[in-house]
Amino acid sequence: MGFSISWCAVREAGADQLIQRLGLLPTGETEGFPESLISTGKLDTGWRVIWHNKYECPYLRPEDLARLSTDHEVLLCLVEEHVMASSSELWSGGKRKWWISHEGENGPKGLFVDGDLPEAFPAIRKEMEELQRAEGGDAAGVDYIFEIPLKVAQSLVGFKHDETYRHLIGGHFIVMSRATSKTSIISRLLKR
């Protein structure tokens, strides 16, 4: 098994607005580990995480992020452990500010970057590349390069999908559902 997920983070001050713009609604359920399709959790680092339990979330595509980030910074991570692919990117002012991606189908090589990368990037890259070399480089049975985009995101937000959620307020995620256009119409009618 392995993770095949998307998660994004937005600063808490804009989190409710972003969740509303995404059409997400709380179901009233909570979970200690995000097993539902969509869940959200507040972090004591000042960020809110929105977890989507599929790779390449259909409502967090580049055109969506451009629209959603006009008023807020939005950090997106994609994780596909079955092929060792990972990426992180930060959107702000309707534009992608930076992007880090690793496609590991052919082993622990291939890191792609663009934009004004966070300060933590060089040290994280160096550490992971040194660990990769120590394990045998490209022939190693582990892919530390996969970790680089995820650890850079973690350095900013304080969250990583496969580690203890020590910054999660209350120790649980709130399960969400996504309003469809049909449920939105019904909701508007019922509010009258």
Backbone as JSON, one array per atom type, in Angstrom:
{
  "sequence": "MGFSISWCAVREAGADQLIQRLGLLPTGETEGFPESLISTGKLDTGWRVIWHNKYECPYLRPEDLARLSTDHEVLLCLVEEHVMASSSELWSGGKRKWWISHEGENGPKGLFVDGDLPEAFPAIRKEMEELQRAEGGDAAGVDYIFEIPLKVAQSLVGFKHDETYRHLIGGHFIVMSRATSKTSIISRLLKR",
  "N": [[0.85, -1.17, 0.0], [0.34, 2.37, -0.15], [0.57, 5.94, 0.03], [-1.6, 7.96, -1.91], [-2.33, 10.86, -2.54], [-3.58, 14.26, -2.24], [-2.84, 17.31, -0.74], [-3.56, 20.5, 0.62], [-2.6, 23.65, 2.01], [-3.57, 26.51, 3.82], [-3.23, 29.71, 5.26], [-4.57, 30.21, 8.51], [-6.19, 32.5, 8.85], [-7.45, 32.91, 6.39], [-8.68, 30.52, 5.9], [-11.4, 29.61, 6.32], [-12.77, 31.05, 4.37], [-11.55, 30.06, 2.02], [-12.29, 27.35, 2.16], [-15.03, 27.61, 1.91], [-15.16, 28.68, -0.69], [-14.28, 26.48, -2.09], [-16.43, 24.89, -1.84], [-16.78, 23.14, 0.26], [-18.16, 21.27, 2.93], [-18.71, 20.66, 6.4], [-19.24, 17.39, 7.72], [-19.94, 16.68, 10.23], [-18.61, 14.63, 11.34], [-15.56, 13.32, 12.75], [-12.08, 12.36, 12.54], [-9.13, 10.64, 13.56], [-7.1, 10.02, 11.83], [-6.85, 10.95, 8.47], [-9.0, 9.34, 6.68], [-11.26, 9.54, 5.14], [-12.62, 10.8, 2.02], [-12.35, 13.62, 1.86], [-10.97, 15.84, 4.17], [-10.26, 18.11, 6.87], [-7.92, 19.94, 8.85], [-6.94, 21.93, 11.63], [-3.9, 23.55, 12.32], [-1.48, 24.2, 14.86], [0.44, 25.86, 13.96], [-0.58, 27.93, 12.59], [-1.73, 27.37, 10.19], [-4.16, 25.81, 8.01], [-4.95, 22.59, 7.0], [-6.12, 20.95, 4.12], [-7.15, 17.91, 3.18], [-7.16, 15.62, 0.56], [-8.08, 12.51, -0.43], [-7.02, 11.39, -2.79], [-4.79, 11.31, -5.54], [-3.85, 14.2, -7.37], [-6.08, 16.2, -6.99], [-9.34, 17.01, -8.04], [-10.36, 19.61, -7.78], [-8.28, 21.25, -7.23], [-6.61, 22.09, -9.29], [-4.21, 23.69, -11.54], [-5.58, 25.97, -12.71], [-7.61, 26.32, -10.84], [-6.12, 26.86, -8.53], [-4.92, 29.27, -9.25], [-7.13, 30.96, -9.23], [-8.03, 30.62, -6.56], [-5.9, 31.55, -5.09], [-5.79, 34.28, -5.24], [-6.37, 35.93, -3.08], [-5.1, 34.68, -0.99], [-2.26, 32.83, 0.26], [-1.61, 29.68, -1.03], [-0.56, 26.5, -0.41], [0.32, 23.59, -2.07], [0.54, 20.07, -2.02], [1.38, 17.09, -3.68], [1.23, 13.6, -3.56], [2.3, 10.53, -4.57], [2.94, 7.55, -3.8], [3.14, 5.05, -4.98], [4.49, 5.25, -7.38], [6.53, 6.77, -6.58], [6.33, 9.62, -6.74], [6.34, 13.06, -6.06], [5.37, 16.36, -5.15], [5.55, 19.87, -4.44], [4.14, 23.12, -4.16], [3.79, 26.66, -4.16], [1.26, 29.01, -4.25], [0.3, 32.38, -4.85], [-1.31, 35.53, -5.01], [-2.61, 34.83, -7.34], [-0.76, 33.48, -8.88], [1.72, 30.94, -9.5], [4.33, 30.71, -7.26], [6.54, 29.19, -6.6], [7.84, 25.87, -7.32], [8.42, 22.45, -6.74], [9.37, 19.3, -7.8], [9.39, 15.74, -7.97], [9.81, 12.93, -9.87], [9.8, 9.67, -9.52], [9.76, 7.19, -10.91], [11.8, 5.93, -12.31], [13.76, 5.55, -10.45], [15.78, 7.13, -7.82], [16.22, 9.88, -8.9], [16.08, 12.97, -10.66], [14.98, 15.77, -9.94], [12.97, 18.53, -10.14], [12.74, 22.01, -10.33], [11.35, 25.3, -9.88], [11.02, 28.82, -9.87], [11.04, 31.15, -7.07], [12.47, 29.7, -4.64], [11.84, 28.43, -1.28], [13.73, 29.4, 1.67], [14.55, 27.16, 3.13], [15.0, 25.18, 1.28], [17.71, 24.63, 0.01], [19.24, 23.44, 2.14], [17.66, 21.23, 2.87], [17.61, 19.8, 0.46], [20.35, 19.2, 0.19], [20.76, 17.58, 2.49], [19.05, 15.36, 1.94], [20.11, 14.43, -0.49], [22.66, 13.67, 0.37], [21.98, 11.59, 2.13], [20.91, 9.85, 0.23], [23.17, 9.24, -1.35], [24.72, 7.95, 0.63], [23.24, 5.65, 1.0], [23.69, 4.27, -1.31], [23.26, 5.62, -3.67], [21.8, 5.89, -6.92], [21.29, 3.18, -7.1], [20.25, 2.42, -4.72], [17.83, 1.02, -2.45], [15.98, 2.78, -1.6], [14.36, 5.97, -1.83], [15.35, 8.94, -1.26], [15.2, 11.41, -2.47], [12.61, 11.8, -3.19], [11.53, 12.8, -0.86], [12.19, 15.49, -0.72], [10.46, 17.65, -1.89], [8.32, 17.38, -0.08], [9.39, 17.71, 2.49], [10.23, 20.35, 2.3], [7.76, 21.67, 2.11], [6.78, 20.92, 4.62], [8.55, 22.33, 6.25], [7.55, 24.88, 6.06], [4.81, 24.77, 6.77], [4.5, 22.9, 8.83], [3.56, 20.32, 8.67], [3.38, 16.98, 7.56], [2.41, 14.35, 5.54], [2.89, 11.68, 6.3], [3.83, 11.53, 8.88], [3.73, 11.84, 12.49], [1.05, 13.81, 13.55], [1.74, 16.23, 15.09], [1.21, 18.93, 15.31], [-1.46, 19.21, 14.95], [-4.43, 20.59, 15.92], [-6.45, 19.64, 18.59], [-6.21, 17.01, 17.87], [-7.59, 15.74, 15.8], [-9.11, 15.34, 12.53], [-11.54, 17.08, 10.61], [-14.18, 15.7, 8.94], [-15.16, 16.3, 5.64], [-17.55, 17.19, 3.07], [-18.21, 17.66, -0.4], [-20.01, 20.17, -1.85], [-22.25, 19.79, -4.47], [-23.41, 21.23, -7.56], [-26.12, 20.75, -7.57], [-26.7, 20.27, -4.83], [-26.03, 22.78, -3.89], [-27.96, 24.45, -5.01], [-30.25, 23.44, -3.76], [-29.57, 24.02, -1.09], [-29.56, 26.83, -1.16], [-32.27, 27.29, -1.73], [-33.48, 26.27, 0.57], [-32.64, 28.06, 2.46], [-34.21, 30.23, 2.19]],
  "CA": [[0.0, 0.0, 0.0], [1.07, 3.61, -0.12], [-0.28, 7.12, -0.09], [-1.9, 8.56, -3.2], [-3.13, 11.94, -1.97], [-3.3, 15.68, -2.44], [-3.23, 18.16, 0.39], [-3.16, 21.89, 0.5], [-2.63, 24.39, 3.27], [-3.8, 27.94, 3.73], [-3.13, 30.32, 6.59], [-5.85, 30.11, 9.22], [-7.01, 33.7, 8.65], [-8.23, 32.78, 5.15], [-9.09, 29.13, 5.71], [-12.85, 29.44, 6.18], [-13.16, 31.58, 3.06], [-11.1, 29.12, 0.99], [-13.14, 26.16, 2.26], [-16.33, 27.99, 1.33], [-14.97, 28.81, -2.15], [-14.15, 25.12, -2.62], [-17.72, 24.21, -1.71], [-16.64, 22.07, 1.24], [-19.08, 21.38, 4.07], [-18.44, 19.65, 7.43], [-20.26, 16.34, 7.83], [-20.21, 16.43, 11.64], [-17.75, 13.53, 11.75], [-14.13, 13.59, 12.88], [-11.23, 11.17, 12.5], [-7.76, 10.88, 13.98], [-6.3, 9.91, 10.61], [-7.76, 11.29, 7.37], [-9.34, 8.21, 5.82], [-12.35, 9.95, 4.26], [-12.15, 11.43, 0.79], [-11.95, 15.0, 2.14], [-10.99, 16.25, 5.58], [-9.48, 19.32, 7.14], [-7.43, 20.04, 10.22], [-6.26, 23.16, 12.02], [-2.57, 23.33, 12.89], [-1.05, 25.25, 15.78], [1.43, 26.68, 13.26], [-1.3, 29.01, 11.93], [-2.19, 26.91, 8.88], [-5.21, 24.8, 7.94], [-4.7, 21.59, 5.97], [-7.25, 20.31, 3.47], [-6.63, 16.63, 2.7], [-8.0, 14.93, -0.43], [-7.52, 11.16, -0.46], [-6.69, 10.94, -4.14], [-3.74, 12.09, -6.19], [-4.36, 15.21, -8.3], [-7.42, 16.62, -6.58], [-10.02, 17.64, -9.19], [-10.68, 21.02, -7.58], [-7.04, 21.97, -6.92], [-5.81, 22.12, -10.51], [-3.58, 25.01, -11.67], [-6.54, 27.05, -12.93], [-8.29, 26.54, -9.56], [-5.17, 27.49, -7.61], [-4.77, 30.66, -9.67], [-8.32, 31.67, -8.74], [-8.11, 30.54, -5.1], [-4.77, 32.22, -4.43], [-5.79, 35.73, -5.45], [-6.4, 36.59, -1.78], [-4.43, 33.86, 0.02], [-1.22, 31.88, -0.15], [-2.07, 28.29, -0.99], [0.52, 25.55, -0.63], [-0.22, 22.31, -2.52], [1.42, 18.9, -2.11], [0.87, 15.87, -4.31], [2.01, 12.45, -3.12], [1.93, 9.25, -5.19], [4.02, 6.67, -3.36], [3.23, 3.86, -5.83], [5.5, 5.52, -8.4], [7.48, 7.67, -5.93], [6.2, 10.98, -7.28], [5.93, 14.03, -5.06], [5.6, 17.75, -5.54], [4.97, 20.93, -3.61], [4.16, 24.39, -4.86], [3.13, 27.74, -3.44], [0.54, 29.97, -5.08], [-0.05, 33.62, -4.18], [-1.62, 36.57, -5.98], [-3.07, 34.23, -8.58], [0.36, 32.91, -9.65], [2.59, 30.0, -8.8], [5.56, 31.39, -6.86], [7.6, 28.19, -6.72], [7.4, 24.49, -7.56], [9.45, 21.42, -6.6], [8.74, 18.05, -8.2], [10.22, 14.56, -8.15], [9.15, 11.79, -10.52], [10.75, 8.62, -9.19], [9.51, 5.89, -11.54], [13.06, 5.33, -12.75], [14.75, 5.61, -9.39], [15.92, 8.38, -7.07], [16.85, 10.99, -9.61], [15.09, 13.81, -11.3], [14.32, 16.79, -9.14], [12.69, 19.68, -10.98], [12.4, 23.16, -9.51], [11.07, 26.52, -10.6], [10.58, 29.94, -9.06], [11.81, 31.65, -5.92], [12.32, 28.62, -3.67], [11.98, 28.8, 0.13], [15.08, 29.37, 2.27], [14.87, 25.83, 3.63], [15.25, 24.24, 0.18], [19.07, 24.14, -0.19], [19.68, 22.54, 3.23], [16.89, 19.97, 2.77], [18.12, 19.09, -0.72], [21.68, 18.68, 0.52], [20.61, 16.48, 3.44], [18.44, 14.19, 1.29], [21.06, 13.91, -1.47], [23.71, 12.98, 1.12], [21.4, 10.31, 2.57], [20.79, 9.0, -0.96], [24.52, 8.74, -1.67], [25.13, 7.02, 1.69], [22.49, 4.4, 0.82], [24.08, 3.63, -2.56], [22.9, 6.44, -4.84], [20.68, 5.45, -7.76], [21.07, 1.75, -6.91], [19.71, 2.19, -3.37], [16.46, 0.54, -2.36], [15.19, 3.85, -1.0], [14.39, 7.19, -2.64], [15.31, 10.11, -0.4], [14.91, 12.6, -3.27], [11.15, 11.89, -3.08], [11.19, 13.55, 0.35], [12.56, 16.91, -0.78], [9.31, 18.57, -1.96], [7.46, 17.23, 1.09], [10.06, 18.32, 3.63], [10.2, 21.8, 2.12], [6.4, 22.08, 2.52], [6.71, 20.74, 6.07], [9.3, 23.41, 6.9], [6.72, 26.08, 6.04], [3.48, 24.57, 7.34], [4.55, 22.07, 10.04], [2.74, 19.14, 8.41], [3.82, 16.01, 6.56], [1.33, 13.36, 5.5], [3.23, 10.36, 6.84], [4.45, 11.66, 10.2], [2.81, 12.16, 13.58], [0.48, 15.13, 13.37], [1.94, 16.87, 16.4], [0.69, 20.29, 15.29], [-2.9, 19.15, 14.71], [-5.19, 21.05, 17.08], [-7.52, 18.73, 18.98], [-5.85, 15.63, 17.52], [-8.48, 15.1, 14.82], [-9.49, 16.02, 11.29], [-12.99, 17.2, 10.4], [-14.57, 15.12, 7.66], [-15.89, 17.26, 4.82], [-18.12, 16.74, 1.8], [-18.15, 18.74, -1.38], [-21.33, 20.51, -2.38], [-22.39, 19.79, -5.92], [-24.3, 22.33, -7.97], [-27.47, 20.36, -7.17], [-26.86, 20.53, -3.39], [-25.94, 24.21, -3.69], [-29.28, 25.0, -5.33], [-31.16, 23.04, -2.67], [-29.18, 24.79, 0.09], [-30.04, 28.2, -1.34], [-33.73, 27.29, -1.61], [-33.86, 26.02, 1.96], [-32.29, 29.23, 3.28], [-35.24, 31.28, 1.98]],
  "C": [[0.89, 1.23, 0.0], [0.11, 4.75, -0.3], [-0.42, 7.53, -1.55], [-2.87, 9.69, -2.88], [-2.73, 13.3, -2.53], [-3.63, 16.36, -1.13], [-2.77, 19.58, 0.12], [-3.25, 22.53, 1.87], [-2.81, 25.86, 2.96], [-3.69, 28.49, 5.14], [-4.52, 30.4, 7.22], [-6.76, 31.31, 8.98], [-7.9, 33.61, 7.4], [-8.83, 31.41, 4.94], [-10.59, 28.96, 5.5], [-13.33, 29.94, 4.81], [-12.76, 30.62, 1.95], [-11.97, 27.87, 0.99], [-14.51, 26.44, 1.65], [-16.22, 28.08, -0.19], [-14.81, 27.45, -2.82], [-15.46, 24.35, -2.54], [-17.67, 23.05, -0.73], [-17.53, 22.34, 2.45], [-18.72, 20.32, 5.11], [-19.59, 18.65, 7.51], [-20.69, 16.12, 9.28], [-19.37, 15.3, 12.19], [-16.31, 14.02, 11.89], [-13.38, 12.28, 12.79], [-9.81, 11.56, 12.87], [-6.78, 10.82, 12.83], [-7.24, 10.15, 9.44], [-7.99, 10.13, 6.4], [-10.46, 8.54, 4.84], [-11.77, 10.61, 3.02], [-11.61, 12.84, 1.07], [-12.01, 15.25, 3.64], [-10.1, 17.47, 5.74], [-9.05, 19.32, 8.6], [-6.71, 21.36, 10.45], [-4.93, 22.79, 12.67], [-2.22, 24.49, 13.82], [0.06, 26.13, 15.2], [0.76, 27.85, 12.52], [-1.8, 28.65, 10.54], [-3.36, 25.96, 9.06], [-4.9, 23.88, 6.76], [-6.03, 21.08, 5.43], [-6.7, 19.09, 2.75], [-7.64, 16.02, 1.73], [-7.35, 13.57, -0.67], [-7.42, 10.57, -1.86], [-5.6, 11.87, -4.67], [-4.38, 13.02, -7.21], [-5.83, 15.51, -8.04], [-8.11, 17.38, -7.71], [-10.4, 19.1, -8.99], [-9.48, 21.83, -7.09], [-6.07, 21.89, -8.1], [-5.18, 23.51, -10.65], [-4.56, 26.16, -11.88], [-7.34, 27.36, -11.66], [-7.38, 27.28, -8.58], [-4.94, 28.96, -7.97], [-5.93, 31.49, -9.13], [-8.34, 31.74, -7.22], [-7.02, 31.35, -4.4], [-4.75, 33.72, -4.66], [-5.73, 36.49, -4.13], [-5.58, 35.88, -0.7], [-3.24, 33.11, -0.58], [-1.82, 30.49, -0.01], [-0.88, 27.4, -1.32], [-0.11, 24.2, -0.98], [0.87, 21.25, -2.54], [0.68, 17.76, -2.78], [1.81, 14.74, -3.94], [1.46, 11.2, -3.79], [3.07, 8.27, -4.92], [4.18, 5.43, -4.23], [4.27, 4.02, -6.93], [6.55, 6.52, -7.88], [7.52, 9.05, -6.59], [5.73, 11.89, -6.15], [6.18, 15.43, -5.62], [5.02, 18.67, -4.47], [5.11, 22.22, -4.4], [3.39, 25.42, -4.04], [2.54, 28.71, -4.46], [0.19, 31.2, -4.25], [-0.32, 34.68, -5.25], [-2.04, 36.04, -7.32], [-1.99, 33.58, -9.42], [1.14, 31.91, -8.81], [3.92, 30.68, -8.54], [6.76, 30.46, -6.95], [6.99, 26.81, -6.85], [8.61, 23.57, -7.43], [8.77, 20.1, -6.91], [9.78, 16.94, -8.37], [9.37, 13.46, -8.76], [10.11, 10.61, -10.4], [10.51, 7.26, -9.82], [10.8, 5.17, -11.92], [14.16, 5.43, -11.7], [14.89, 6.99, -8.79], [16.73, 9.45, -7.79], [15.75, 11.85, -10.2], [14.34, 14.71, -10.35], [14.18, 18.03, -10.03], [12.22, 20.82, -10.08], [12.14, 24.37, -10.41], [10.66, 27.59, -9.6], [11.53, 30.3, -7.93], [11.6, 30.68, -4.75], [12.5, 29.09, -2.23], [13.41, 28.65, 0.64], [15.5, 27.98, 2.7], [15.3, 24.86, 2.52], [16.69, 23.76, 0.07], [19.53, 23.15, 0.88], [18.95, 21.2, 3.16], [17.39, 19.16, 1.58], [19.47, 18.44, -0.42], [21.58, 17.47, 1.45], [20.08, 15.22, 2.77], [19.38, 13.59, 0.24], [22.21, 13.17, -0.78], [23.21, 11.63, 1.63], [21.28, 9.34, 1.4], [22.14, 8.4, -1.34], [24.97, 7.71, -0.65], [24.44, 5.66, 1.57], [22.83, 3.68, -0.48], [23.66, 4.37, -3.81], [21.7, 5.91, -5.59], [20.34, 3.98, -7.57], [20.45, 1.41, -5.56], [18.27, 1.71, -3.46], [15.52, 1.56, -1.75], [15.36, 5.1, -1.87], [14.23, 8.4, -1.73], [14.98, 11.4, -1.17], [13.39, 12.87, -3.27], [10.73, 12.79, -1.92], [11.39, 15.05, 0.23], [11.35, 17.84, -0.91], [8.45, 18.55, -0.7], [8.08, 17.85, 2.33], [10.13, 19.84, 3.52], [8.82, 22.33, 2.54], [6.27, 21.99, 4.04], [7.43, 21.87, 6.8], [8.48, 24.7, 6.97], [5.45, 25.94, 6.87], [3.51, 23.81, 8.67], [3.75, 20.8, 9.9], [3.39, 18.29, 7.33], [2.87, 14.83, 6.67], [1.63, 12.06, 6.24], [3.97, 10.42, 8.18], [3.38, 11.96, 11.24], [2.34, 13.6, 13.41], [0.55, 15.92, 14.67], [1.4, 18.29, 16.45], [-0.82, 20.35, 15.1], [-3.66, 19.52, 15.98], [-6.34, 20.08, 17.36], [-7.27, 17.28, 18.61], [-6.78, 14.95, 16.53], [-8.69, 16.0, 13.6], [-11.01, 16.06, 11.23], [-13.29, 16.67, 9.0], [-15.46, 16.12, 6.92], [-16.54, 16.54, 3.63], [-18.08, 17.93, 0.87], [-19.54, 18.95, -1.95], [-21.29, 20.45, -3.9], [-23.31, 20.94, -6.3], [-25.74, 22.03, -7.56], [-27.68, 20.64, -5.67], [-26.78, 22.02, -3.11], [-27.28, 24.88, -3.96], [-30.27, 24.69, -4.22], [-30.85, 23.84, -1.41], [-29.7, 26.22, 0.0], [-31.57, 28.28, -1.18], [-34.18, 27.12, -0.16], [-33.56, 27.22, 2.86], [-33.31, 30.34, 3.14], [-36.3, 31.23, 3.02]]
}
